Amino acid sequence: MPMRDPRHDRQYRQAGATGIIPAMKAQRTESARPVGDLLREWRRHRRLSQLDLATGAEISTRHLSFVESGRAQPSRDMILHLAEYLEVPLRERNTLLAAAGFAAAFRERALDDPALATARHTIDLLLQGLEPCPALAVDRYWQLVTSNQATLRLLTGVAPELLQPPINVLRLSLHPAGLAPRIRNLAQWRAHLLHRLRQQIDASQDPQLMALLHELQALPAPDADPANTVAASAIAVPMQLEVNGHVLNMLSTTTVFGSPVDITLAELALEAFVPADADTAERLRAMSTGS
């Protein structure tokens, strides 16, 4: 159903599932990979040479080479500096620090933690303010965090097991017992969702997201129906969802917190579905009043 923007992938575990990362010295284990190996892997994943990274991060190529080979131990600040340039997600930045024996730099609080009260209030205001448009918040793994009432009105007929927490909204969208039978342009929408999930995986290299992709790819895939395929001239791919005998044409928009320093907020995305035509706008309003 919703999609998050992979450029802002700062994945977040389900609210309440994790607590604050202790502010103590991290201890390396014999099985942990050296920080130099991890930095090299991120550099290569970003398709940068040592010269590219050294030039962009304004450090010497020699020093970078020594860090990657393990001949030099990078400082905490150097690790964070390189991670920032490489656009490493906050969760993985903590992994880099731990590999070098440093404490985590970024905390991960549950969304109901008092320290995040302002953020939670903002989320609730945004979701409520978007009524009658469906809107919801998802975490890094596409698990539903919260939603507005308009979203719930679209879930009629979905199999109960797909609505048991944690609810994965991608599975809910593409599963034959979920919304899939009611998505008129399912082949096109499925391709759109999987493409964006691949982009997210490319940015994060998260194995859990890879497993999710494999699961979704194994679900029945319909052939494209020319009658329900959006023209190439369209500005975006809508979701064409049938509700009560009428087709709602909705475009998705994504909102993320700017410059977060908490993993929870960094990995949170708000997804809203706005009407792509006047008829859909009117039907969403009618659904909100029960008419």
Secondary structure as the mmCIF struct_conf table of DSSP 4:
data_model
#
loop_
_struct_conf.conf_type_id
_struct_conf.id
_struct_conf.beg_label_comp_id
_struct_conf.beg_label_asym_id
_struct_conf.beg_label_seq_id
_struct_conf.end_label_comp_id
_struct_conf.end_label_asym_id
_struct_conf.end_label_seq_id
HELX_RH_3T_P HELX_RH_3T_P1 PRO A 6 HIS A 8
HELX_LH_PP_P HELX_LH_PP_P1 ARG A 13 GLN A 14
TURN_TY1_P TURN_TY1_P1 ALA A 15 GLY A 16
BEND BEND1 ALA A 17 ALA A 17
HELX_LH_PP_P HELX_LH_PP_P2 ILE A 20 PRO A 22
BEND BEND2 MET A 24 MET A 24
TURN_TY1_P TURN_TY1_P2 GLU A 30 SER A 31
BEND BEND3 ALA A 32 ALA A 32
HELX_LH_PP_P HELX_LH_PP_P3 ARG A 33 PRO A 34
HELX_RH_AL_P HELX_RH_AL_P1 VAL A 35 HIS A 45
TURN_TY1_P TURN_TY1_P3 ARG A 46 ARG A 47
HELX_RH_AL_P HELX_RH_AL_P2 GLN A 50 ALA A 57
TURN_TY1_P TURN_TY1_P4 GLU A 58 GLU A 58
BEND BEND4 ILE A 59 ILE A 59
HELX_RH_AL_P HELX_RH_AL_P3 THR A 61 SER A 69
TURN_TY1_P TURN_TY1_P5 GLY A 70 GLY A 70
BEND BEND5 ARG A 71 ALA A 72
HELX_LH_PP_P HELX_LH_PP_P4 GLN A 73 SER A 75
HELX_RH_AL_P HELX_RH_AL_P4 ARG A 76 TYR A 85
TURN_TY1_P TURN_TY1_P6 LEU A 86 GLU A 87
HELX_RH_AL_P HELX_RH_AL_P5 LEU A 90 ALA A 99
TURN_TY1_P TURN_TY1_P7 ALA A 100 GLY A 101
HELX_LH_PP_P HELX_LH_PP_P5 PHE A 102 ALA A 104
BEND BEND6 ALA A 105 PHE A 106
STRN STRN1 ARG A 107 ARG A 107
TURN_TY1_P TURN_TY1_P8 LEU A 111 ASP A 112
BEND BEND7 ASP A 113 ASP A 113
HELX_RH_3T_P HELX_RH_3T_P2 PRO A 114 LEU A 116
HELX_RH_AL_P HELX_RH_AL_P6 ALA A 117 GLY A 129
TURN_TY1_P TURN_TY1_P9 LEU A 130 PRO A 132
BEND BEND8 CYS A 133 CYS A 133
STRN STRN2 ALA A 135 VAL A 138
TURN_TY1_P TURN_TY1_P10 ARG A 140 TYR A 141
STRN STRN3 GLN A 143 GLN A 143
STRN STRN4 LEU A 144 SER A 147
HELX_RH_AL_P HELX_RH_AL_P7 GLN A 149 LEU A 152
TURN_TY1_P TURN_TY1_P11 ARG A 153 LEU A 154
TURN_TY1_P TURN_TY1_P12 THR A 156 GLY A 157
HELX_RH_3T_P HELX_RH_3T_P3 PRO A 160 LEU A 163
BEND BEND9 GLN A 164 PRO A 166
HELX_LH_PP_P HELX_LH_PP_P6 ILE A 167 ILE A 167
STRN STRN5 ASN A 168 ASN A 168
HELX_RH_AL_P HELX_RH_AL_P8 VAL A 169 LEU A 174
BEND BEND10 HIS A 175 HIS A 175
TURN_TY1_P TURN_TY1_P13 PRO A 176 LEU A 179
HELX_RH_3T_P HELX_RH_3T_P4 ALA A 180 ARG A 182
STRN STRN6 ILE A 183 ILE A 183
TURN_TY1_P TURN_TY1_P14 ARG A 184 ASN A 185
HELX_RH_AL_P HELX_RH_AL_P9 LEU A 186 SER A 204
HELX_RH_AL_P HELX_RH_AL_P10 PRO A 207 GLN A 217
TURN_TY1_P TURN_TY1_P15 ALA A 218 ALA A 218
BEND BEND11 LEU A 219 LEU A 219
HELX_LH_PP_P HELX_LH_PP_P7 PRO A 222 ALA A 224
HELX_RH_3T_P HELX_RH_3T_P5 PRO A 226 ASN A 228
TURN_TY1_P TURN_TY1_P16 ALA A 232 SER A 233
BEND BEND12 ALA A 234 ALA A 236
HELX_LH_PP_P HELX_LH_PP_P8 VAL A 237 PRO A 238
STRN STRN7 MET A 239 VAL A 243
TURN_TY1_P TURN_TY1_P17 ASN A 244 GLY A 245
STRN STRN8 HIS A 246 THR A 255
BEND BEND13 GLY A 258 SER A 259
STRN STRN9 ASP A 262 ASP A 262
HELX_RH_AL_P HELX_RH_AL_P11 ILE A 263 ALA A 266
TURN_TY1_P TURN_TY1_P18 GLU A 267 GLU A 267
STRN STRN10 ALA A 269 PRO A 275
BEND BEND14 ALA A 276 ASP A 277
HELX_RH_AL_P HELX_RH_AL_P12 ALA A 278 THR A 289
TURN_TY1_P TURN_TY1_P19 GLY A 290 GLY A 290
#
